[in-house]
């Protein structure tokens, strides 16, 4: 039997059954832990929701420091005082031994799994990583409890455990939202409590202290991230699901019976210095580009400029190819329709390595590229497109505009030879 464990916890707690937040790396183990899971499933089979000894609650775990945990985590806790069982159900795991794991992960085709853990083991991990955990006990009747237990029991079957993960629409939080929706008759979500923020605005709340990650995610996700969410959609983030449960009702009474803190740690998120932010690096590169342009204007060569320009073209080309791959080559919905392709478009390497030496096409290519860069610059400054651009895109676009103008205007200073296409 397979057990799902976070890879970063295995090295520290190889004898513990632990689960990571939001996304997980996993491995297969056997022996005593396999027997433990078998026992948990068997114990679940005798849980009886017909009395008040069964307690169903939502666990919300605070964000962690690693990239896979920055948005927090949700899980369902089922306590049965009759059988003295206390089990946590977790939809945020995957099997590291899945055939073709890396390619499936990149393409958004990796199956995620429902896993179970003893409550004490689940809490042990979050205590170790100094991550707070809150619990919301649900005020639901025995019918709803039995519905949820039967649903989870059925979902634990090998043929039902796997699902296709989607960051916005199908993850550890939205799965629990759907379970509550399907199994609690009369459940009503308070749409008046919705923030009506976009998906991007919501996730950026958790990325402000990791500026390079924030920058990278802004580049890789496209227009789907800039659509305003409803209350049911915004609960893809665990904290938002917890807030929605707070205001939800069942037959005009509160869904939340009790909310309590199980673990509490102070947040010590340090704000990075400006020199550690992408803005600082690209401002330096902008100043360097202005220096090179000044030298070119005075007909003075700069020794490193050829390799430097070539490096920029290679990086921009790679960025454009990556965006196209994430758009057309994967099942990741948030990365589709990405307008960042305007400033990282593949006309740039075509023009740089061939088109600028062809008198017929040089100006046409350059004007098209310049127009795309100008639109990107404006959108990063004052949004004019249906997609938000990170402010650094304005600096990148300006660098590419200056670089392109210099190469186009002062090409005689270079000794490049055009690439011959045979």
C-alpha positions as CSV (number, residue, x, y, z in Angstrom):
1,X,0.0,0.0,0.0
2,X,1.2,3.5,-0.8
3,X,1.5,6.3,1.7
4,X,1.9,9.9,0.6
5,X,4.5,12.0,2.5
6,X,6.1,15.4,1.8
7,X,9.6,14.9,0.5
8,X,11.1,17.7,2.6
9,X,9.7,16.1,5.7
10,X,10.9,12.6,5.0
11,X,14.5,13.6,5.6
12,X,13.6,14.9,9.1
13,X,10.7,12.7,10.1
14,X,11.2,9.4,8.2
15,X,9.1,7.6,10.9
16,X,6.3,10.2,10.8
17,X,3.3,10.3,8.5
18,X,3.3,14.0,7.6
19,X,1.6,16.1,4.9
20,X,2.8,19.3,3.3
21,X,0.7,22.3,2.3
22,X,-1.0,23.0,-1.0
23,X,1.4,21.1,-3.2
24,X,3.4,18.1,-2.1
25,X,6.3,15.9,-3.2
26,X,5.7,12.3,-2.3
27,X,7.2,8.9,-2.1
28,X,6.1,5.3,-1.5
29,X,6.9,3.6,1.8
30,X,5.8,0.4,3.4
31,X,5.9,-1.5,6.7
32,X,4.4,-0.1,9.8
33,X,3.1,3.1,8.1
34,X,1.3,1.1,5.5
35,X,-0.3,-0.9,8.2
36,X,-1.3,2.4,9.9
37,X,-3.1,3.7,6.8
38,X,-4.9,0.4,6.5
39,X,-6.0,0.7,10.2
40,X,-7.2,4.3,9.6
41,X,-9.4,3.2,6.7
42,X,-10.8,0.3,8.6
43,X,-11.6,2.6,11.5
44,X,-13.3,5.0,9.2
45,X,-15.5,2.2,8.1
46,X,-17.0,1.9,11.5
47,X,-17.5,5.6,12.2
48,X,-21.1,6.4,12.8
49,X,-22.5,9.8,12.1
50,X,-25.8,9.1,13.8
51,X,-24.9,10.7,17.1
52,X,-23.2,13.8,18.4
53,X,-20.0,11.9,19.2
54,X,-18.8,12.5,15.6
55,X,-17.3,16.0,15.0
56,X,-16.5,17.3,11.5
57,X,-14.2,20.4,11.3
58,X,-12.2,22.4,8.8
59,X,-8.5,22.9,9.5
60,X,-6.8,25.9,8.1
61,X,-3.0,26.1,8.2
62,X,-1.1,29.3,7.9
63,X,1.3,29.9,5.0
64,X,4.8,28.5,5.2
65,X,8.2,29.7,4.0
66,X,8.6,27.3,1.0
67,X,7.2,28.1,-2.4
68,X,4.8,25.1,-2.2
69,X,3.3,26.4,1.1
70,X,3.0,30.1,0.7
71,X,-0.7,30.1,0.2
72,X,-1.5,27.9,3.3
73,X,-3.5,24.7,3.4
74,X,-6.9,23.2,4.2
75,X,-7.9,19.7,5.5
76,X,-10.9,18.0,7.0
77,X,-10.7,16.6,10.5
78,X,-13.1,13.8,11.5
79,X,-13.3,12.9,15.2
80,X,-15.3,9.9,16.5
81,X,-15.3,9.7,20.3
82,X,-17.0,6.3,20.2
83,X,-14.1,4.7,18.4
84,X,-11.5,7.2,19.8
85,X,-10.4,8.0,16.2
86,X,-9.1,11.3,15.0
87,X,-8.3,11.4,11.3
88,X,-7.3,14.2,8.9
89,X,-8.2,14.0,5.2
90,X,-5.9,15.8,2.9
91,X,-6.4,16.5,-0.9
92,X,-2.9,18.1,-1.4
93,X,-0.7,15.1,-2.1
94,X,0.7,13.3,-5.1
95,X,2.8,10.2,-5.8
96,X,6.5,11.0,-6.5
97,X,6.8,7.6,-8.2
98,X,4.2,8.4,-10.8
99,X,5.6,7.3,-14.3
100,X,6.7,10.4,-16.2
101,X,6.4,12.5,-13.0
102,X,8.5,15.5,-14.2
103,X,6.8,15.9,-17.6
104,X,3.3,15.4,-16.1
105,X,4.0,17.9,-13.4
106,X,5.2,20.5,-15.9
107,X,2.3,19.9,-18.2
108,X,-0.4,20.0,-15.5
109,X,-1.3,16.3,-16.0
110,X,0.0,14.9,-12.7
111,X,-2.8,13.2,-10.6
112,X,-3.2,14.5,-7.1
113,X,-4.5,12.2,-4.4
114,X,-6.7,12.1,-1.3
115,X,-4.6,10.9,1.7
116,X,-5.3,10.4,5.4
117,X,-3.2,10.9,8.6
118,X,-3.7,10.7,12.3
119,X,-4.5,14.1,13.7
120,X,-1.4,14.1,16.0
121,X,0.9,13.3,13.1
122,X,-0.6,16.1,11.0
123,X,-0.2,18.6,13.8
124,X,3.3,17.5,14.5
125,X,4.5,18.8,11.2
126,X,2.9,22.2,11.5
127,X,4.3,22.6,15.0
128,X,7.8,21.8,13.8
129,X,7.5,24.4,11.0
130,X,6.0,27.0,13.3
131,X,2.8,27.3,11.3
132,X,-0.4,28.2,12.9
133,X,-3.5,26.0,12.6
134,X,-7.1,27.0,13.3
135,X,-10.1,24.7,13.5
136,X,-13.8,25.5,12.6
137,X,-16.1,22.9,14.0
138,X,-19.2,22.6,11.7
139,X,-22.7,22.7,13.1
140,X,-24.3,20.0,10.9
141,X,-26.8,17.2,11.6
142,X,-26.2,13.5,11.6
143,X,-27.4,13.1,8.0
144,X,-24.8,15.6,6.7
145,X,-22.1,13.9,8.8
146,X,-22.9,10.5,7.3
147,X,-23.0,12.0,3.9
148,X,-19.5,13.5,4.3
149,X,-18.2,10.3,5.9
150,X,-19.6,8.1,3.1
151,X,-18.2,10.5,0.5
152,X,-14.7,10.4,2.0
153,X,-14.9,6.7,2.4
154,X,-15.7,6.3,-1.3
155,X,-13.1,8.8,-2.3
156,X,-10.4,6.8,-0.5
157,X,-11.0,3.8,-2.8
158,X,-7.9,3.4,-5.1
159,X,-10.0,4.1,-8.2
160,X,-11.3,7.4,-6.8
161,X,-8.4,8.9,-4.9
162,X,-6.8,10.7,-7.8
163,X,-7.9,13.9,-9.4
164,X,-6.6,16.4,-11.9
165,X,-5.2,19.4,-9.9
166,X,-5.9,22.9,-11.0
167,X,-4.5,25.8,-9.0
168,X,-7.6,28.0,-9.3
169,X,-10.4,25.5,-9.7
170,X,-9.5,22.2,-8.2
171,X,-7.1,22.0,-5.2
172,X,-7.0,21.2,-1.5
173,X,-9.4,24.0,-0.7
174,X,-11.9,23.8,-3.5
175,X,-12.2,20.0,-3.0
176,X,-13.4,20.7,0.5
177,X,-15.8,23.4,-0.6
178,X,-17.3,20.9,-3.0
179,X,-17.6,18.2,-0.3
180,X,-19.6,20.6,1.9
181,X,-21.7,21.7,-1.1
182,X,-22.6,18.2,-2.1
183,X,-23.3,16.7,1.3
184,X,-24.9,19.4,3.5
185,X,-28.5,20.0,2.5
186,X,-29.5,23.7,2.8
187,X,-26.0,25.0,2.8
188,X,-25.9,28.7,1.7
189,X,-22.7,30.6,1.0
190,X,-23.0,34.4,1.7
191,X,-22.1,36.0,-1.6
192,X,-22.3,39.4,0.1
193,X,-19.1,38.5,1.9
194,X,-17.3,38.0,-1.4
195,X,-14.2,40.2,-1.9
196,X,-14.7,40.4,-5.7
197,X,-11.0,40.5,-6.1
198,X,-9.2,38.9,-9.1
199,X,-7.4,35.7,-8.8
200,X,-4.1,37.6,-9.2
201,X,-4.9,40.1,-6.6
202,X,-5.7,37.3,-4.1
203,X,-2.5,35.4,-4.6
204,X,-0.4,38.5,-4.6
205,X,-1.4,39.0,-1.0
206,X,0.7,36.0,-0.2
207,X,3.7,36.9,-2.4
208,X,4.6,40.5,-1.3
209,X,7.5,39.4,0.8
210,X,9.0,37.1,-1.9
211,X,9.4,39.7,-4.7
212,X,11.2,37.4,-7.2
213,X,8.5,34.8,-6.9
214,X,5.9,37.4,-7.2
215,X,7.6,38.7,-10.4
216,X,7.9,35.2,-11.9
217,X,4.3,34.3,-11.2
218,X,3.1,37.5,-12.7
219,X,5.0,36.7,-15.9
220,X,3.8,33.1,-16.2
221,X,0.1,33.5,-15.5
222,X,-2.2,35.1,-18.1
223,X,-5.6,36.7,-18.5
224,X,-7.6,34.0,-16.6
225,X,-5.9,35.3,-13.4
226,X,-7.4,38.8,-14.0
227,X,-11.0,37.8,-13.8
228,X,-12.9,38.9,-10.7
229,X,-14.0,36.0,-8.5
230,X,-17.2,35.1,-6.9
231,X,-17.2,33.9,-3.3
232,X,-17.2,30.2,-4.3
233,X,-14.3,30.9,-6.7
234,X,-12.1,32.9,-4.3
235,X,-12.0,30.0,-1.8
236,X,-9.3,28.4,-3.8
237,X,-7.1,30.0,-1.2
238,X,-7.4,28.3,2.2
239,X,-7.8,31.5,4.3
240,X,-10.7,32.5,2.0
241,X,-12.4,29.2,2.5
242,X,-12.1,29.6,6.2
243,X,-13.7,33.1,5.9
244,X,-16.5,31.7,3.7
245,X,-17.3,29.0,6.3
246,X,-17.5,31.7,8.9
247,X,-20.4,33.5,7.1
248,X,-22.1,30.4,5.6
249,X,-25.4,29.2,6.9
250,X,-27.4,25.9,6.9
251,X,-31.1,26.5,7.1
252,X,-30.6,30.0,8.4
253,X,-28.2,29.0,11.2
254,X,-24.4,29.4,11.2
255,X,-22.4,26.6,9.6
256,X,-19.6,27.4,12.0
257,X,-20.2,26.2,15.5
258,X,-16.9,27.0,17.1
259,X,-13.7,28.5,15.8
260,X,-10.5,27.9,17.8
261,X,-6.8,28.2,17.4
262,X,-4.9,24.9,17.8
263,X,-1.5,26.2,17.1
264,X,-0.4,29.8,17.0
265,X,3.0,31.3,16.0
266,X,4.0,34.9,15.3
267,X,4.4,35.9,11.7
268,X,8.0,37.0,11.1
269,X,7.9,37.8,7.4
270,X,10.8,40.1,6.8
271,X,10.3,42.7,4.0
272,X,13.3,42.3,1.6
273,X,15.6,45.3,1.0
274,X,15.1,47.1,-2.3
275,X,18.5,45.8,-3.6
276,X,17.1,42.3,-3.3
277,X,14.1,43.1,-5.5
278,X,13.9,42.6,-9.3
279,X,13.1,46.4,-9.7
280,X,16.7,47.2,-8.5
281,X,18.4,44.8,-10.9
282,X,16.5,46.0,-13.9
283,X,17.0,49.7,-13.0
284,X,20.7,48.9,-13.0
285,X,20.4,47.2,-16.4
286,X,18.4,50.2,-17.7
287,X,21.2,52.6,-16.6
288,X,23.7,50.3,-18.4
289,X,21.6,50.4,-21.5
290,X,21.5,54.2,-21.4
291,X,25.3,54.2,-21.0
292,X,25.8,51.9,-24.1
293,X,23.4,54.1,-26.1
294,X,25.3,57.2,-25.1
295,X,28.5,55.6,-26.3
296,X,26.9,54.5,-29.6
297,X,25.5,58.1,-30.1
298,X,29.1,59.3,-30.0
299,X,30.2,56.5,-32.3
300,X,32.2,54.8,-29.6
301,X,32.2,51.0,-29.3
302,X,31.7,49.1,-26.1
303,X,33.8,46.0,-25.8
304,X,31.2,43.7,-24.3
305,X,28.1,45.0,-26.1
306,X,27.8,42.2,-28.8
307,X,27.7,39.4,-26.3
308,X,25.5,41.4,-23.9
309,X,22.9,42.1,-26.7
310,X,23.1,38.4,-27.7
311,X,22.5,37.3,-24.1
312,X,19.4,39.5,-23.9
313,X,18.0,38.2,-27.1
314,X,18.5,34.6,-25.9
315,X,16.9,35.2,-22.5
316,X,13.9,37.0,-24.1
317,X,13.5,34.2,-26.6
318,X,13.6,31.5,-23.9
319,X,11.0,33.5,-21.9
320,X,8.7,33.7,-25.0
321,X,9.1,30.0,-25.7
322,X,8.4,29.1,-22.1
323,X,5.2,31.3,-22.1
324,X,4.0,29.6,-25.3
325,X,4.7,26.2,-23.9
326,X,2.8,27.0,-20.7
327,X,0.0,28.4,-22.9
328,X,-0.4,25.6,-25.6
329,X,1.6,22.7,-24.2
330,X,0.1,22.3,-20.7
331,X,-3.3,21.9,-19.0
332,X,-2.5,24.7,-16.6
333,X,-5.6,27.0,-17.1
334,X,-4.0,30.1,-15.3
335,X,-1.0,30.2,-17.8
336,X,-3.1,30.4,-20.9
337,X,-3.8,33.6,-22.9
338,X,-0.7,35.3,-21.6
339,X,-0.2,38.7,-23.1
340,X,3.4,38.9,-21.8
341,X,4.2,37.4,-25.1
342,X,3.9,40.9,-26.5
343,X,7.3,41.9,-25.1
344,X,8.9,38.5,-25.3
345,X,7.6,37.7,-28.8
346,X,9.8,35.6,-31.1
347,X,10.0,38.3,-33.7
348,X,12.8,39.7,-31.6
349,X,15.4,36.9,-32.3
350,X,14.2,36.6,-35.9
351,X,14.9,40.3,-36.4
352,X,18.1,40.3,-34.4
353,X,19.7,37.3,-36.1
354,X,18.4,37.7,-39.6
355,X,15.8,40.4,-40.3
356,X,17.8,43.5,-39.6
357,X,20.3,42.6,-42.3
358,X,17.5,42.4,-44.9
359,X,16.6,45.9,-46.1
360,X,13.2,44.8,-47.2
361,X,12.1,43.4,-43.8
362,X,14.3,45.2,-41.3
363,X,12.1,48.2,-40.8
364,X,8.8,46.2,-40.9
365,X,10.1,43.8,-38.2
366,X,11.4,46.7,-36.1
367,X,8.2,48.7,-36.2
368,X,6.1,45.7,-35.2
369,X,8.4,44.9,-32.3
370,X,8.5,48.5,-31.3
371,X,4.7,48.7,-31.2
372,X,4.5,45.5,-29.1
373,X,7.1,46.9,-26.6
374,X,5.3,50.2,-26.4
375,X,2.0,48.6,-25.6
376,X,3.7,46.4,-23.0
377,X,5.4,49.5,-21.4
378,X,2.0,51.4,-21.2
379,X,0.2,48.4,-19.8
380,X,2.8,48.0,-17.0
381,X,2.4,51.7,-16.2
382,X,-1.3,52.1,-16.5
383,X,-3.2,49.0,-17.4
384,X,-4.8,49.2,-20.8
385,X,-5.1,45.5,-21.5
386,X,-7.3,42.9,-19.8
387,X,-4.2,41.5,-18.2
388,X,-2.0,43.0,-15.4
389,X,1.7,43.4,-16.1
390,X,4.2,43.5,-13.3
391,X,5.9,47.0,-13.1
392,X,9.3,45.5,-13.9
393,X,7.8,44.7,-17.4
394,X,7.8,48.5,-18.0
395,X,11.6,48.6,-17.3
396,X,12.2,45.5,-19.5
397,X,10.2,47.0,-22.3
398,X,12.1,50.3,-22.1
399,X,15.4,48.5,-22.1
400,X,14.4,46.5,-25.2
401,X,13.1,49.7,-27.0
402,X,16.4,51.5,-26.3
403,X,18.4,48.4,-27.3
404,X,16.4,47.9,-30.5
405,X,16.7,51.5,-31.5
406,X,20.5,51.5,-30.9
407,X,21.0,48.4,-32.9
408,X,18.7,49.7,-35.7
409,X,20.2,53.2,-35.8
410,X,23.9,52.5,-35.2
411,X,24.3,49.1,-36.8
412,X,27.5,50.2,-38.5
413,X,29.2,50.1,-35.2
414,X,28.8,46.3,-35.0
415,X,30.6,43.6,-36.9
416,X,27.8,41.1,-36.9
417,X,27.3,39.1,-40.0
418,X,23.7,38.1,-40.9
419,X,22.8,34.5,-40.5
420,X,22.2,32.8,-43.8
421,X,19.1,30.7,-44.0
422,X,19.7,27.8,-46.4
